[in-house]
Amino acid sequence: MNRTASVTDVARNFSEYINRVAHRGERFVLMRGGKAVAELRPVPVGRRLSDLPEIFASLPHLGPEDAEAFGHDIDAARDELNAIPVRDPWEP
């Protein structure tokens, strides 16, 4: 939820607003003369989807034997998970 704050109040209490944004994740729409002129918000954390090809390219490449072993590990994990009985989480 965005809160509104006057540009003047933010300028006078800049450190307080920065702390609220950084530590509490609050967002503020800055108002001047009754009109929204800017937004003060936390910087998004994480990577952009457009970075995905670069991330994949940076991962180590598996040789054929390692890839096959990895596939067997995935299959074994699926088998273990499928062996766990499914239960209704709402039933006691």
C-alpha positions in Angstrom: 0.0 0.0 0.0 1.3 3.4 -1.0 1.1 6.2 1.5 1.3 9.9 0.5 3.7 12.4 1.9 4.5 16.0 0.9 7.8 16.7 -0.7 8.4 19.3 2.0 7.9 16.8 4.8 10.1 14.2 3.1 12.8 16.8 2.6 12.7 17.9 6.3 12.6 14.2 7.5 14.6 12.5 4.8 16.5 10.1 7.0 13.3 9.0 8.7 11.6 8.3 5.4 14.7 6.4 4.0 14.7 4.2 7.1 11.0 3.5 6.8 11.5 2.5 3.2 14.7 0.5 3.8 13.7 -1.3 7.0 9.9 -1.6 6.8 9.5 -1.8 3.0 7.1 1.2 3.1 6.3 3.1 -0.1 5.4 6.8 -0.4 3.9 8.8 -3.2 5.4 12.3 -3.0 3.0 15.1 -3.4 3.6 18.7 -4.4 0.7 21.1 -4.8 -1.8 18.2 -4.4 -0.3 16.3 -7.3 1.8 13.1 -7.3 5.3 13.9 -8.5 7.5 11.0 -7.5 7.5 7.7 -5.6 9.9 6.6 -2.8 10.1 2.8 -2.6 12.5 0.0 -1.9 14.8 -1.1 -4.6 13.7 -4.4 -6.1 15.7 -7.3 -4.9 16.9 -10.2 -7.2 17.7 -10.5 -10.8 15.8 -9.7 -13.9 14.3 -12.3 -16.2 16.5 -11.0 -19.0 19.5 -12.1 -16.9 18.4 -15.7 -17.1 20.5 -16.7 -20.3 23.6 -15.2 -18.7 22.9 -17.1 -15.4 22.4 -20.4 -17.3 25.6 -19.8 -19.3 27.6 -19.3 -16.1 26.5 -22.7 -14.6 29.0 -25.6 -14.9 28.3 -28.0 -17.7 27.7 -31.6 -16.8 29.5 -34.3 -18.7 27.4 -37.2 -20.1 28.0 -39.5 -17.1 27.2 -36.7 -14.5 24.1 -35.7 -16.5 22.9 -39.4 -16.4 23.6 -39.7 -12.7 21.8 -36.4 -12.1 18.8 -37.8 -14.0 18.8 -41.0 -11.9 18.9 -38.9 -8.7 15.9 -36.9 -9.9 14.0 -40.1 -10.7 14.8 -41.6 -7.3 13.6 -38.4 -5.5 10.4 -38.5 -7.5 9.8 -42.1 -6.5 10.4 -41.3 -2.9 8.0 -38.4 -3.0 5.4 -40.5 -4.8 5.6 -43.1 -2.1 4.5 -40.6 0.6 0.7 -41.0 1.0 -1.3 -37.9 0.1 -3.5 -36.6 2.9 -6.0 -33.9 3.3 -4.3 -31.1 5.2 -7.7 -30.0 6.6 -8.4 -33.3 8.2 -7.1 -33.9 11.8 
